[in-house]
Amino acid sequence: MRDTPNARSVKIGDDERTGWSSERPRPEGSRPRTVDISGRCRVLTPSYRMRYSPGSLVVIVGPAKLNPDTFADRVIEERGAPMSLAKVRKLLAGRVPESEIEERSRALLDAAVLKRLESSQTVVVPMEGLDREERERYTRMAHRLKRPRHLILLDGGRDDVSDEERPALDDLRRAVDGGEVGQEGFQTALRLSGNARAELKRIIFQPPPRDD
């Protein structure tokens, strides 16, 4: 009686494999996959003194009239931590052609923020505008380096907000209150409106006190 012949073995090339695999070669020229930085976000309660972990990234946003840059200079205890485009533009004024200031300022700010994060130093970025992509450029840096990420929203009344800013501010206010800015990579969010902005006197970066 003849033996049943063995099944043929067929080798499937790397470019012919089916099914998804993180190791599967990507087509030449395709964009790299976007890293998912989303996570849970805890909504904080305003206080006269806020404490964050050393080495954190804190992004401060709000309407232009509330001036996040000035707010940061008032409440941040750690010298050198606040870094903004406005400060870099002022530093470059008169040193580079006017047409290059914006591009050079952004490049220098990004490099400075990255350097501090890589050194596990605290970074505070008061931000112009309410654009999500601008916030994510820094949360992605911090996420890659496993640094804590926090958002502070300066919320204004009717007289503090321009018509152009209002739709974005309304959306961000709802996202902060609902903890939805975790989708942007923030681990905590704080909204300061009305008296709360004036009542917050200091932001410090220290480990939580030990329970002895």
Secondary structure, 3 states (H helix, E strand, C coil): CCCCCCCCCCCCCHHHCCCCCCCCCCCCCCCCCCCCCCCCCEECCCCCEEEECCCCEEEEECCHHHCHHHHHHHHECCCCCECCHHHHHHHHCCCCCHHHHHHHHHHHHHHHHHHHHHCCCCEEEECCCCCHHHHHHHHHHHHHCCCCEEEEEEECCHHHCCCCCHHHHHHHHHHHHCCHHHHHCCCEEEEEECHHHHHCCEEEECCCCCCC
